[in-house]
């Protein structure tokens, strides 16, 4: 994954994705790894909500906040997304 950040401009996140084999489907159950724990930090409500819904639908454990200050408070408190 790569990130691009410049103050005053939108952030960009890019992750390469390989196409699935013909006729196959991907599900969280097919992956042996446990769900990821993800903290979304974005000041745009539509971006937060879109990412939250997309990541939750894939089985990941997700929290979303609107500021770095809120994110640091969560990280410092030890709150986990399944709580």
C-alpha positions as CSV (number, residue, x, y, z in Angstrom):
1,X,0.0,0.0,0.0
2,X,1.2,3.5,-0.7
3,X,0.0,6.8,0.7
4,X,0.2,10.3,-0.5
5,X,-0.3,13.2,1.8
6,X,0.1,16.9,1.4
7,X,-1.3,19.4,3.9
8,X,-4.4,21.2,2.5
9,X,-5.0,18.4,-0.1
10,X,-6.9,15.1,0.0
11,X,-4.9,12.1,1.1
12,X,-4.6,9.2,-1.4
13,X,-4.2,5.5,-0.5
14,X,-3.4,2.9,-3.1
15,X,-3.3,-0.8,-2.7
16,X,-2.5,-3.2,-5.5
17,X,-5.2,-5.9,-6.0
18,X,-4.7,-9.1,-8.0
19,X,-7.7,-10.3,-10.1
20,X,-9.4,-13.5,-8.9
21,X,-9.0,-16.7,-10.8
22,X,-11.7,-17.3,-13.4
23,X,-14.8,-18.7,-11.7
24,X,-13.6,-18.1,-8.2
25,X,-15.1,-16.0,-5.5
26,X,-13.3,-14.4,-2.5
27,X,-14.8,-14.4,1.0
28,X,-13.4,-13.6,4.4
29,X,-14.0,-17.3,5.4
30,X,-11.5,-18.4,2.7
31,X,-8.7,-16.5,4.4
32,X,-6.9,-18.1,7.3
33,X,-5.9,-14.8,8.9
34,X,-8.0,-13.2,11.6
35,X,-9.9,-10.1,10.8
36,X,-7.8,-6.9,10.6
37,X,-8.3,-4.2,13.3
38,X,-8.5,-0.9,11.5
39,X,-8.8,2.7,12.8
40,X,-10.1,5.1,10.1
41,X,-9.1,8.7,10.7
42,X,-10.7,11.3,8.3
43,X,-12.4,14.6,8.8
44,X,-14.8,14.0,5.9
45,X,-17.9,12.2,7.2
46,X,-18.7,10.6,3.8
47,X,-15.2,9.2,3.5
48,X,-15.3,7.8,7.0
49,X,-18.7,6.2,6.5
50,X,-17.8,4.7,3.1
51,X,-14.6,3.2,4.3
52,X,-16.2,2.0,7.5
53,X,-19.0,0.2,5.6
54,X,-16.7,-1.3,3.0
55,X,-14.2,-2.6,5.6
56,X,-16.9,-3.9,8.0
57,X,-18.6,-5.8,5.1
58,X,-15.3,-7.7,4.4
59,X,-15.3,-8.9,8.1
60,X,-12.7,-6.5,9.5
61,X,-13.0,-4.9,12.9
62,X,-13.3,-1.2,12.3
63,X,-13.5,2.1,14.3
64,X,-13.8,5.5,12.6
65,X,-13.0,8.9,14.1
66,X,-12.8,12.5,12.7
67,X,-9.5,13.7,14.0
68,X,-5.9,12.7,14.9
69,X,-6.6,13.8,18.4
70,X,-9.5,11.3,18.7
71,X,-7.4,8.6,17.1
72,X,-4.6,9.2,19.6
73,X,-7.1,9.1,22.5
74,X,-8.4,5.7,21.3
75,X,-4.9,4.3,20.7
76,X,-3.8,5.5,24.1
77,X,-6.9,4.1,25.9
78,X,-6.5,0.6,24.5
79,X,-10.0,0.5,23.1
80,X,-10.5,-2.3,20.6
81,X,-13.0,-2.2,17.7
82,X,-14.9,-5.3,18.9
83,X,-15.8,-3.6,22.2
